[in-house]
């Protein structure tokens, strides 16, 4: 029933290669952010999981999208579009987590500097 000719509805290899490059670069930025944040001098607290979990979920989705795009089957439009949807979801999760991390660090720094004698 779902037997579609694989030569039908293919995307251009050059177009897919550009997408692979974009996904790889943004995945590297995501990994770099979590690495940099892990080395942050502010001690980690349990509430930081609010930011860490979406970042890690987003990174996992980005990695899944990259693995799908590196497969030769990704030249089929349906596989390519699925990988793109997974990548965008991963990007949204990561961006939300990064935003939360920035807010948590901002409020932590603001709280510390508002304490008497902390300065």
C-alpha positions in Angstrom: 0.0 0.0 0.0 2.8 2.4 0.9 5.1 1.3 -1.8 6.5 4.5 -3.2 9.3 4.5 -5.8 12.4 5.7 -4.0 13.4 7.6 -7.1 10.2 9.6 -6.9 10.2 12.9 -5.0 13.9 13.2 -4.2 15.6 16.3 -3.0 18.8 17.7 -4.4 22.0 16.3 -2.8 23.5 19.8 -2.7 20.5 21.1 -0.8 20.7 18.3 1.7 24.4 18.9 2.2 23.7 22.5 3.1 21.1 21.3 5.7 23.6 18.8 7.1 26.2 21.6 7.5 23.6 23.9 9.2 22.5 21.2 11.6 26.1 20.3 12.4 27.1 23.9 13.2 24.0 24.5 15.4 24.5 21.2 17.2 28.1 22.3 17.9 26.9 25.6 19.3 24.4 23.7 21.5 27.1 21.4 22.8 29.5 24.3 23.3 26.9 26.2 25.4 26.2 23.3 27.7 29.9 22.7 28.1 30.5 26.4 28.9 27.6 26.5 31.3 28.8 23.4 33.1 32.1 25.2 33.8 30.3 28.3 35.1 31.6 29.3 38.5 28.1 29.7 39.9 27.4 26.5 41.8 24.7 24.2 40.3 21.4 23.9 42.2 18.5 21.5 41.7 16.4 24.2 40.1 19.0 24.4 37.3 17.4 21.1 36.0 14.6 23.4 34.6 17.1 24.6 32.1 19.4 21.6 31.7 16.7 19.1 30.8 15.3 21.0 27.8 18.8 21.7 26.6 19.8 18.0 26.8 16.5 16.9 25.1 17.1 19.5 22.4 20.7 18.3 21.8 19.4 14.7 21.6 16.8 15.7 19.0 19.5 17.6 17.0 21.7 14.6 17.1 18.9 12.4 15.9 18.2 14.8 13.1 21.8 14.8 12.1 22.0 11.0 12.1 18.9 10.9 9.8 20.3 13.5 7.5 23.6 11.6 7.2 21.8 8.5 6.0 21.4 8.2 2.2 17.7 7.7 2.7 17.5 11.3 3.6 17.5 12.2 -0.1 13.8 11.0 0.0 11.7 14.1 0.6 9.6 12.4 3.4 12.7 11.4 5.4 14.4 14.8 4.8 11.3 16.6 6.0 11.0 14.4 9.1 14.6 15.1 10.0 14.0 18.8 9.6 11.0 18.7 11.9 13.0 16.8 14.5 15.8 19.3 14.2 13.5 22.3 14.6 11.9 20.7 17.7 15.4 20.2 19.1 16.4 23.8 18.3 13.2 25.0 20.1 13.9 22.9 23.2 17.6 24.0 23.3 16.6 27.7 22.8 14.1 27.5 25.7 16.6 25.8 27.9 19.3 28.4 27.1 16.8 31.2 27.8 16.0 29.6 31.2 19.7 29.2 31.9 20.3 32.8 31.2 17.4 33.9 33.4 18.5 31.6 36.3 22.0 32.9 36.2 20.8 36.5 36.0 18.5 36.1 39.0 21.2 34.2 40.9 23.7 36.9 40.3 21.2 39.6 41.1 20.3 37.9 44.4 23.9 37.5 45.4 24.8 41.2 44.7 21.7 42.3 46.6 22.9 40.7 49.8 24.4 43.0 52.3 28.2 42.6 52.5 28.3 40.6 49.2 30.3 42.9 47.1 
